[in-house]
Amino acid sequence: VVLITGASQGIGASTAEEFARRGYNTALLARNRQNLEAVAEAVRSHGGEASVYDGDLADLEYAENTVEQCANDLGRIDVLVNNAAWREIIPLTKITVESWERTLRIMLTTPAFLARWCAPHMERIGNGVIINISSIAYHGNFGQSNYSAAKAGVASMTVLWAKELAQYEIRVGAVAPGFTATEME
């Protein structure tokens, strides 16, 4: 079972389909239920089961409840893909606290806590994988200080989690895509 955030489009949707091709059942998380249902149908067309959990990943209560619901509904969690992203391209001199905090909440805080909540499920089955989607943009692009800070944090957390969770047979890695043509808001 793979739990994928930001699964309603772009990299998350493609990731869900690829996991289904490889025999995984999927738990799809994102805000857009209609898009999630379309991705779920694509997953099913590749032979996988798909469960849809729509909600805002800025809401940690939703995120925590979804991990538990996924584990109950699908019996286990083998893989977590922290893919959800949100950004507002705006120069540092014009950024708002709300924009900064929403970006870090969705792209740094929630992935950290999803890993925290998924790790015990993985430990119980004796292995697991956490895949964090970082970015080559963590070195910075104009107008993306919040996005870049979050992606740099993800890269750093990945290294630390790999060391910390190895004792539980949980592997942690990151993928750092370059510019990708997606529908990201």
LINJOWO-V102707 format. One record per backbone hydrogen bond with DSSP energy under -0.5 kcal/mol. NH is the residue of the N-H (numbers start at 1). CO is the residue of the C=O. Records with the same first field share a line. If there is no record, write none. Layout:
NH = CO, CO
//
This chain:
2 = 25
3 = 79
4 = 2, 27
5 = 81
6 = 29
7 = 29
9 = 6
12 = 6, 9
13 = 9
14 = 10
15 = 11
16 = 12
17 = 13
18 = 14
19 = 15
20 = 16
21 = 17
22 = 18
23 = 20
24 = 19
26 = 49
27 = 2
28 = 26, 51
29 = 4, 27
30 = 53
33 = 31
36 = 32
37 = 33
38 = 34
39 = 35
40 = 36
41 = 37
42 = 38
43 = 39
44 = 40
45 = 41
46 = 42, 43
47 = 44
48 = 43
51 = 26
53 = 28
55 = 30
57 = 55
59 = 56
60 = 58
63 = 59
64 = 60
65 = 61
66 = 62
67 = 63
68 = 64
69 = 65
70 = 66
71 = 67
72 = 68
73 = 69
74 = 70
75 = 71
78 = 1
79 = 1
80 = 129
81 = 3
82 = 80, 131
83 = 81
90 = 88, 143
94 = 91
95 = 91, 92
100 = 96
101 = 97
102 = 98
103 = 99
104 = 100
105 = 101
106 = 102
107 = 103
108 = 104
109 = 104
110 = 105
112 = 108
113 = 109
114 = 110
115 = 111
116 = 112
117 = 113
118 = 114
119 = 115
120 = 116
121 = 118
122 = 118
123 = 119
124 = 120
125 = 121
126 = 122, 123
127 = 122
128 = 169
129 = 78
130 = 171
131 = 80, 129
132 = 130, 173
133 = 82
134 = 132, 175
136 = 177
138 = 135
139 = 136
140 = 137
144 = 141
148 = 144
149 = 145
150 = 146
151 = 147
152 = 148
153 = 149
154 = 150
155 = 151
156 = 152
157 = 153
158 = 154
159 = 155
160 = 156
161 = 157
162 = 158
163 = 159
164 = 160
165 = 161
166 = 162
168 = 165
169 = 166
170 = 165
171 = 128, 169
173 = 130
175 = 132
177 = 175
182 = 180
//
